[in-house]
Amino acid sequence: MFFLSLSMLIGGSLQSCEEVIDIDLNDADPKLSIDGQITLNETATVQLSYTTSYFSEEEPQYEESATVSISDSEGNSETLIHKGKGLYEGSLMRGQVGMEYELSVTVEEKTYKGSSQILTPTEILSLGYEKFDGFGGSGDEEEYNLIITLKNNPNEENYFLIKYYLNDEEKEDTYSVWSHEYFANEETIEFTPLRFSFTKEDVVTLVAYSIDEGTYDYYSQLEEIIDQEGGGSSTPFNPESNMGENILGYFRAWSFDKQTVQIEEE
C-alpha cells in the first residue's frame, strides 16, 4: 500500500508539472558529399553536393565550381565537365579491367583524392528462386527467395555487391555484400539472400558488381547503418570515405553482370 500510494503521489506530481518545452536544435555545418564512380567500359561520373539540416525541406546545395579529374595507373588523365546540379562527367577515359583509378576533387583550393580498382567482372551463372516459408510477410500471398549462383575466381580475392531491382525499380536500401572469405577456393558461389523476398509475377533484376576491398568495407559499414535503422545498435556513425576525412560518399571502380527473372508459381 505504501508503494502504491507513493506511485500515485509521484504520478500526480508529474502530471501537475507537465509543460511543453521547445528545444532549439543547432543546424549542423554542411558537409561535402562526393559520389563518384567509373564502370568497366564506361566513363566516369561524379556527383557533388552538400548535406542539409535534418529538418530542412530545401533541395540540397550542389557544388558547381569544382575542378574534377580522374587518372589511371598508366598515367592517363582527364578533366570532367560539369553538366549542371553538381554532376560532372568524363568523355574519353573508359574503365578497364585491372586498372587503378584516382579521383581528384578540388573545391576552394582544397583537394580531396581517392582511388579504386576495377577487377575482373563476375558472371551470373544462374538466377532462380524457391518458395519461402520463413518469417511471414504478405498475408496469403506466396513469397519466394532468389537462388543466386556466381562464378568465382579462386586465384583472386573476390568481393561482390549485389543490387536488386523489382519491376525495373531499384529496391531502396536493398543490397548485399559478399567476400571471398565466405567461399574459399570455390569456383562457384551459391547463396540465397533471406532478407529479400518476392511474390508471384514480380520481375526481378539482379546486378552483381565485382568490387575491390575498400569498396566492400565501405558498403559493409553502410549496411550496418541500415540495420541500425531496423533496430540494431543505437550508436550512429558515417561510413569511412576514401576521399578524406569529413567527406561523405565514396569513389568506386567496378564491373558487373546483370540478369533478370520473373517469379512464376511452381
N, C-alpha and C positions, 0 to 999 in steps of 0.2 A: 504493500500500500504506500509505503514511503517513496519508493522509486516511481510508482505510478503518479503520485501527487507531484513529485519533483519534475517529472516529464511534462505534466500538464502545465505546471508553472513556467518552465522554460519555454515550452511551445507558445504559451500565451504572451510571454515577454517578447519572443522573436517576432510574433505577428504584429504586436503593437509598435515595434521599432522598424518595421519594414518600410523602405523607401527606394525610389528609383535613383540609381547613381549613373551618371553619364561619364564614360571613360574616354579620355582623349587619347586615341592611338596615333603615335607618330608615323608618318609615311616613311617607308624605307627609301634610301637613296637608289635611284635607278641603276641597274647593273646591265652591262653589255652582254647580249646573248649572241653567240656565234654558232650557227647551224650550217656546217659545210660538208660536202661530200664529192667524191669522184668515183664513178662506177666504171667497171670494165667496158671498154669501147664507147664510153660516153664522156662528155666534157664536164668540167667542174661547175658546181653551183654553190653559192654561199648566201645565207640569209642573215642580215644584221639587224638587230632590234634591241630595245631596252625594256627592262621589266617595269611594270606599273604597280601602284598600290593595290593591295588585295581587294579593296572596296571600290576601286576606280572603275567607272563604266566607259572610260575613254579608250579609243583604239591605242595599241602600242605605238611608241615613237620609233621610227626607223632611222638607222644610220645611213645617210645618203652621200656622205662626203669622205668615205674611207678610201684608202688605197689597198686593193686586194690582189694578191698574186699567188700563183702556185708554181712549184718547181718539182722536178723529179730527180732521182738518184743518178741520172746520166748528165745532169747539168742543164737540161732544158727548162725554160720558164715561160710564163705567160701572165699578163695583167688582165684581170677580169673586168668586164664592163658592167656598170650599174644600169639596170633595166627599170628601176623605179621601185619605191617602197622597200628599200633596203636589200633588194635582190641583185646579186652580182653573178654574172655568167661568163664562162670561158667559151672560146670558139675554135681553138686549134688543138690543144693538148687533150688526148683521149686516154682513158685508163688502160694500162697494160698489166698482164699477169707478172708478178714478181717485182714490180716497180714500187719503190717507196716514194711517197709524195709529201711535200711540206707546204702547208698553207701559211701565208703571212698576211696579217691584217693590221694596218696602221691607221689609228684614229687619234687626231690631235697630237701628233708627234710621238705617240706611244705605240709600240709594235707588239703584237701577240703572234706566237708561232706554235704550230702543232704538226705532227707527222703521223702518217698511217700508211700501211702497205696493202696492195691488192694481192690476194692469194688465189691459188687455183680454184676455180668455181666447182662447187659440188654438183652432183646430178641427183635429181629426184627419181629414184628407180621405180617407185610405185607410190600411189596415194589412194588408200582405201578407207573403209570405215566399218564399224561394228556397233551393234545396239548397246546402249549404255543403260545399265540398271543401277546406277550409283546413287547420287545424293538427291534424287528428286529433281524438280525443276519446272517443267512445262505442263503440269497437270496430267491430263490424259494423253497428251501428245508424246509419241515415242521420241527419245533422244539418241543421238549417235556420236561416237568419238571417232576421230581420224586415226588411221594407222599409217604412219609415215616411214618410208624406207629411203635412206640417203646413201650415196656412195661415199666411202671414206678412204682416205689415203693413209695407210699405216706408217708411211715414211715421213709424214708431216704432222705438225701439231695443229689439229683442226679445231676451229671454233665456228659455231653456227648461230645465226639469228634467224628465227622463223617468224614470219608475219602472216596473219590470217585475214582474208577478205571474204565477206559474206555478201553475196549478190552484188558484186562489184564495188562494195564499200568496205574500207578498212575497219575492222573491229577496233574501236578506240581502246588504247592502253592494253592491247591484247597481243602479246608476242611471247616467245620463249627463247632462252639461250641455252646452248649445249656445248660442252667441252669434250675434247678427245679423251680426257681423263676418265669419262664415264664409259668409254667404249674402246679400251686399249687393244691395239693390234687387231682390230676387226676391219674387214674390207667393206662391210655394210653396217649401217646403223638403223635400227628399227625402234621406234618409240611411239607412245600414244600420249598426247597432252590431255590429261584428265580434267584440267580446269575449263577446257573449251568444248562445249557440246553443240550439236546442230540438230535440226529437225528435218523431216521429210520435205523434199522439193528444194531445200536450200542448195544454192550453187556456191561452193567453197573454193577459193583460190588460195594456194599456198605459195609463198615466196620464201625460198631458202637462201639466205645470204651467207657467203663464206667471209669471215671477218678475222682480223688479227687479234692478238691477245689484249691489247689496250682497249679496243672497241668492245670486246667481250666483257672486260672488267667494268667499263662504263655502263653498259646496258644491264649488267648484273646488279649494280648499285641502283639503277633506275627501277628495276623490277622490285627491289626491296622496298623502295619508296612507295610503289603502287600497292604492294602487300600491306604496308603500314596503313594506307587509307582503308584497307579492308579489315582492319582490326589488329594489326601486328604491333611491332614496337612503336612507342609513342615519341621516341627521340627523333626530331626532324633533322635532315641534313640534305645537302645538294650533292649529286654525283660529281666526282672529280673530273674536271675538264682537262683535255690535253692541250688547251690553248692558253693555259696560265691561271694563276690564282685570281679569284674574284670574277672569273668568267663563267657564264653559264653556257651550256651547249657543248658540242663536240665536232671534231673534224674526222671523218671516217672515209676510208678507201675500201671498196668491197666489190664482189662479184656475186651473181645469183643465178638460180634456176627457178622456174615457175611452172606450176601445174594446177589444173582445175578438175574438180569432180562434182557431180550432182548427187545429192543424197536421195536414194530411192528405197522404198520399203523392201526388205528382204523377203 
